[in-house]
Amino acid sequence: MHDNVTKSVKTRGRLARKVLWRLLLVAVAAAVLAFFGITSREKQESDLARLTQDEAVPTVDLVNPERGTAAQHLVLPGEVQAWYSAPIYARVSGYVKMWYKDIGAKVKAGDVLAEIDTPDLDQQYEQAKGELAKAKADEALAELTAKRWQAMRATDAVSQQTADEKVGDYNAKKAEVAAAAANVARLQALEGFKKIVAPFDGVVTARKIDVGALVNSTPGNAPDLFDVADVHEMRIYVDVPQAFSAEIHLGMTAELKLPQFPNQLFVAKVATTSDAISQHSRSLLVELRRNNKDGLLQPGAFVEVDFNLPPDPNALRIPASALIFRRTGPEVATVNSDDKVVLKPVVVGRDLGTEVEIKSGLSPQDRLIRSPSDSVADGERVRIAGGTAAGLEPSAH
């Protein structure tokens, strides 16, 4: 009986120890699982933080400034003008008797364009000639009288004062003759203006009168009757923006394109410039010249002037998208050796379309962000496309 009790106690002790060991193993397993779970979670949180930090750094594409620019075609609107151009006005008032040259007529200097009938002027001319004849007759009588009175003065038949008066009257009559002759000459010259003549060789570009029309010679109110232009050589005027004015030189050539000749180019040469920048348009007035023996250029025509400007080997070119326009002026975003943004102000030269010319502010060694965001700031860390941002290790996933 005692032995059975002892065996039973031993059996229960063994069972208790087994249960205790099992509980201990379970506790150890739970602790191990908790440890690995916490460690894994901390690692995941660390990886997530690193990933978030990594993703917050913007990725940028870099480009270096390129030295030298290609030849620039500067195309500007221009205007063709005749070598000489003159509006023809009437110098006398009257009615158009006849016109002889219509628009497009080729004329020589002195050719009669029209005649004006001037009845009022004709009458003034005839009257002036009569007054001249009368003045000459009065002069002849005064001369004869003066000579007689001087002869009588020699015999003391008349007083010296009376003789002097006769001589003075003769001199006055001579002056009247001179005045009358001058008036006749003036009216005779006006008579010559009854014929409207061409002032130089050229072409009639406008006729603004017809037979019977009243023309007026009043200064400031009289309209012009004809327009005559000398088109043997043409002047082409173009306004060159101030930014390009220093590249325009005397003797350089330019190509002209006219809408009526879409497949034909005309070459003109720079003859002179205004040598001054207009305060209104900030441009330089340039005059080009071209021989017009073929007669294809016409006064008043619109023309496109294409200047082939030489390249600048010292200029720097960057993509136009690299420019940032802010209140302080144009800037570019460069990236230093630490992959941090450094904003630099620049001076922009010519606009080359997809590229711009930089006059100052950059060096060929600078690394530019090709297309920076508007919010990019100094000191901002960036990642170079195809690499990692400086100071950041590649994240493990």
C-alpha positions in Angstrom: 0.0 0.0 0.0 2.8 2.4 0.9 4.7 1.4 -2.2 1.6 2.2 -4.3 1.4 5.7 -2.7 5.0 6.3 -3.3 4.7 5.3 -7.0 1.7 7.6 -7.4 3.6 10.5 -5.9 6.6 9.9 -8.2 4.4 9.7 -11.2 2.7 13.0 -10.4 6.1 14.6 -9.9 7.3 13.5 -13.3 4.1 14.8 -14.9 4.5 18.1 -13.2 8.1 18.5 -14.4 7.1 17.6 -18.0 4.3 20.2 -17.9 6.8 22.8 -16.4 9.3 22.1 -19.2 6.7 22.4 -21.8 5.5 25.7 -20.4 9.1 26.9 -20.2 9.6 25.9 -23.9 6.4 27.6 -24.9 7.5 30.8 -23.0 11.0 30.7 -24.6 9.4 30.1 -28.1 7.0 33.0 -27.5 9.9 35.3 -26.3 12.0 34.3 -29.4 9.0 34.9 -31.7 8.4 38.3 -30.0 12.0 39.3 -30.3 12.2 38.4 -34.0 8.8 40.1 -34.6 9.9 43.3 -32.9 13.2 43.3 -34.7 11.5 42.6 -38.1 9.0 45.4 -37.4 11.8 47.9 -36.5 13.7 46.9 -39.6 10.6 47.4 -41.8 9.9 50.8 -40.2 13.5 51.7 -40.8 13.3 50.6 -44.4 10.1 52.5 -44.8 11.6 55.7 -43.4 14.6 55.3 -45.6 12.4 54.6 -48.6 10.3 57.7 -47.8 13.4 59.8 -47.5 14.8 58.4 -50.7 11.6 59.0 -52.6 11.3 62.6 -51.3 14.6 63.5 -53.1 13.7 64.7 -56.7 15.4 63.0 -59.6 16.8 65.4 -62.1 18.4 65.2 -65.5 21.7 67.1 -65.9 23.2 68.8 -68.9 26.4 70.8 -69.4 26.5 74.1 -71.3 27.9 73.7 -74.8 30.4 76.2 -76.3 29.7 77.9 -79.6 26.5 78.6 -81.5 25.4 77.7 -85.0 24.9 80.4 -87.6 21.8 82.4 -86.7 19.2 83.3 -89.3 17.6 86.6 -88.2 14.4 87.1 -90.2 12.8 90.5 -89.9 10.1 92.4 -91.8 11.2 95.2 -94.1 9.9 97.7 -96.6 11.1 98.4 -100.1 11.4 102.0 -101.2 12.5 103.6 -104.4 15.9 105.1 -104.9 14.2 108.5 -105.3 10.5 109.2 -104.8 8.8 112.5 -105.2 5.2 113.7 -105.1 4.5 116.3 -107.8 2.5 119.4 -106.8 1.1 122.2 -108.9 2.9 125.5 -108.6 0.0 127.4 -110.2 -3.8 127.3 -109.7 -6.1 126.4 -112.6 -7.8 123.6 -114.4 -6.2 120.5 -115.8 -6.0 121.0 -119.6 -4.6 117.5 -120.3 -2.5 114.8 -118.7 0.0 112.8 -120.8 1.5 110.1 -118.5 -0.5 107.5 -116.7 0.5 105.1 -113.9 3.3 102.8 -114.9 4.6 105.2 -117.6 8.4 105.3 -117.9 9.5 108.9 -118.0 12.7 110.9 -118.4 13.6 114.1 -116.6 11.7 117.0 -118.1 9.0 114.9 -119.7 5.6 116.7 -119.6 3.2 114.9 -117.3 0.2 117.3 -117.6 -0.7 120.9 -118.6 -2.8 123.3 -116.5 -5.0 126.0 -118.0 -4.5 129.2 -115.9 -6.7 132.1 -117.2 -6.1 134.2 -114.0 -2.3 133.8 -114.3 -2.4 134.6 -118.0 -4.2 137.8 -117.3 -1.8 138.8 -114.6 1.0 138.2 -116.9 -0.4 140.4 -119.7 -1.2 143.1 -117.1 2.3 143.0 -115.8 3.8 143.3 -119.3 1.6 146.4 -119.9 2.7 147.9 -116.6 6.3 147.3 -117.6 5.8 149.0 -120.9 4.2 152.0 -119.1 7.0 152.1 -116.6 9.5 152.2 -119.4 7.7 155.0 -121.1 7.6 157.0 -117.9 11.3 156.3 -117.4 12.1 157.6 -120.9 10.1 160.8 -120.3 11.7 161.3 -116.9 15.2 160.9 -118.4 14.5 163.4 -121.1 13.1 165.9 -118.6 16.1 165.5 -116.3 18.5 166.1 -119.1 16.7 169.3 -120.2 16.6 170.7 -116.7 20.3 169.9 -116.2 21.0 171.8 -119.4 18.9 174.8 -118.2 20.7 174.7 -114.9 24.0 175.2 -116.7 22.6 178.7 -117.8 21.1 179.3 -114.4 17.6 179.3 -116.0 16.3 177.0 -113.2 17.3 176.4 -109.6 19.5 173.6 -108.5 16.7 172.1 -106.4 14.4 171.9 -109.3 17.0 170.2 -111.5 17.8 167.7 -108.7 14.1 166.9 -108.4 13.9 166.0 -112.0 16.9 163.8 -111.7 15.4 162.1 -108.6 12.2 161.5 -110.5 14.1 159.9 -113.3 15.9 157.6 -110.8 12.5 156.7 -109.3 11.1 155.8 -112.7 14.1 153.6 -113.3 13.4 151.7 -110.1 9.7 151.3 -111.1 10.9 149.8 -114.4 13.1 147.3 -112.5 10.2 146.4 -110.2 7.8 145.9 -113.1 10.4 143.8 -115.0 10.9 141.6 -111.9 7.1 141.1 -111.7 7.0 140.1 -115.3 9.9 137.7 -114.8 8.1 136.2 -111.8 4.8 135.7 -113.7 6.8 134.4 -116.7 8.3 131.8 -114.4 4.9 130.8 -113.1 3.7 130.5 -116.7 6.4 127.8 -117.1 4.8 125.9 -114.3 1.7 125.4 -116.4 3.5 122.3 -117.6 4.0 119.6 -114.9 7.2 117.8 -115.7 9.1 114.8 -114.3 11.9 115.8 -112.0 14.1 112.7 -112.8 14.1 109.5 -114.8 11.7 107.0 -113.3 8.2 105.6 -113.4 4.8 107.2 -112.6 3.5 105.4 -109.6 0.3 107.5 -109.1 -1.9 109.9 -111.1 -4.4 111.8 -109.0 -5.9 114.2 -111.5 -8.1 114.2 -114.5 -9.0 116.6 -117.3 -11.0 119.5 -116.1 -10.1 119.1 -112.4 -9.4 122.2 -110.4 -5.9 122.2 -108.9 -4.8 124.5 -106.2 -1.3 125.8 -105.4 -2.0 127.0 -101.9 0.8 125.7 -99.7 -0.2 123.1 -97.2 -3.7 122.5 -98.7 -2.9 121.4 -102.2 -2.8 117.6 -102.9 -0.1 116.1 -105.0 -0.9 115.4 -108.7 1.5 112.7 -109.5 4.0 110.4 -107.8 7.2 109.6 -109.6 9.8 107.1 -108.4 13.3 106.2 -109.6 13.4 102.4 -109.4 16.7 101.7 -111.1 18.0 100.8 -107.6 16.0 100.1 -104.5 16.4 100.8 -100.8 15.2 98.3 -98.3 14.6 99.5 -94.7 14.4 97.1 -91.7 14.4 97.7 -88.0 16.9 95.4 -86.3 16.4 94.8 -82.5 19.0 96.3 -80.2 20.1 92.8 -79.1 21.4 92.1 -82.7 22.4 95.6 -83.7 26.1 95.0 -82.9 26.2 92.1 -85.4 25.1 94.2 -88.4 28.0 95.5 -90.4 28.3 97.6 -93.6 28.8 95.5 -96.6 27.1 92.3 -95.2 24.5 90.7 -97.4 21.0 89.5 -96.6 18.4 87.5 -98.5 15.1 89.0 -99.4 11.8 87.1 -99.7 8.7 88.6 -101.3 5.3 87.1 -101.1 4.7 87.5 -104.8 7.9 85.5 -105.6 7.7 82.6 -103.1 10.4 80.5 -104.9 12.9 83.3 -105.6 15.5 84.9 -103.4 16.9 88.4 -103.8 20.3 89.5 -102.4 20.8 93.0 -101.0 23.7 94.6 -99.3 23.8 96.7 -96.1 24.6 100.2 -97.2 24.2 102.3 -94.0 22.5 102.4 -90.7 21.0 105.2 -88.6 23.8 104.6 -86.1 21.2 105.2 -83.3 18.7 103.1 -81.3 15.2 104.3 -81.6 13.7 105.2 -78.2 10.3 104.0 -79.3 11.1 100.6 -80.8 14.6 100.0 -79.3 15.8 99.0 -82.7 18.4 100.1 -85.3 17.2 101.3 -88.7 19.2 99.5 -91.4 19.2 100.4 -95.1 20.1 97.8 -97.6 20.4 98.4 -101.4 19.8 96.2 -104.4 20.1 96.9 -108.1 16.6 96.7 -109.7 17.5 96.2 -113.4 15.0 93.3 -113.6 12.3 95.6 -112.2 10.9 93.0 -109.9 11.2 95.1 -106.7 8.4 97.6 -106.3 8.2 100.6 -104.0 6.1 100.0 -100.9 6.4 96.3 -101.1 6.7 94.2 -97.9 9.7 92.0 -97.7 11.3 89.5 -95.3 14.9 90.2 -94.7 17.0 87.2 -93.7 20.3 88.1 -92.1 22.8 85.2 -91.8 24.6 86.1 -88.6 28.0 84.6 -87.9 28.3 82.1 -85.0 30.0 83.1 -81.7 32.6 80.4 -80.7 32.8 81.8 -77.1 29.1 81.8 -76.4 27.5 79.1 -74.2 24.3 77.4 -75.2 21.8 75.7 -72.9 18.4 74.2 -73.3 15.6 76.8 -73.1 13.9 74.6 -70.5 16.8 75.1 -68.1 15.9 78.8 -67.6 14.0 79.9 -64.5 12.3 83.3 -64.7 11.9 85.0 -61.3 11.5 88.4 -60.0 15.2 89.0 -59.8 15.7 88.0 -63.4 16.6 84.8 -65.3 18.4 82.0 -63.4 19.5 78.4 -63.9 19.7 75.6 -61.3 23.1 74.0 -61.1 24.1 71.0 -59.0 27.3 70.9 -57.0 29.5 68.0 -56.1 27.3 67.2 -53.1 24.3 66.9 -55.3 22.8 70.1 -53.9 21.1 72.8 -56.0 22.9 76.1 -56.5 20.9 78.8 -58.3 22.9 81.1 -60.5 21.7 84.4 -62.2 22.6 84.5 -65.9 22.5 87.1 -68.7 20.6 85.7 -71.7 21.7 86.5 -75.3 20.0 85.3 -78.4 16.9 83.0 -78.4 17.8 80.1 -80.7 14.5 78.3 -80.4 15.0 75.2 -78.3 18.2 76.6 -77.0 19.3 80.0 -75.6 22.6 81.8 -75.7 24.1 82.7 -72.3 26.3 85.8 -72.2 27.5 85.5 -68.6 26.9 83.7 -65.4 27.9 80.1 -66.4 31.0 78.1 -67.2 31.2 75.0 -69.4 31.9 72.9 -66.3 28.6 73.7 -64.6 26.0 70.9 -64.3 22.6 72.3 -65.1 19.2 70.8 -64.3 17.6 70.4 -67.7 14.0 71.1 -66.6 13.9 72.4 -63.0 10.7 72.9 -61.2 9.5 76.4 -60.4 9.8 75.7 -56.7 13.5 74.6 -56.8 15.5 76.2 -54.1 19.2 76.7 -53.1 20.6 73.8 -51.1 17.9 71.4 -52.1 19.2 67.8 -52.4 18.6 66.0 -55.7 19.2 62.6 -57.2 20.9 62.4 -60.5 19.0 60.4 -63.1 20.7 57.0 -63.4 22.4 57.4 -59.9 21.6 58.1 -56.3 21.6 61.3 -54.3 24.9 62.1 -52.5 24.8 61.0 -48.9 22.1 58.4 -49.5 22.7 54.7 -49.8 20.5 52.7 -52.1 17.5 51.4 -50.2 17.2 47.6 -49.6 13.8 46.2 -50.4 
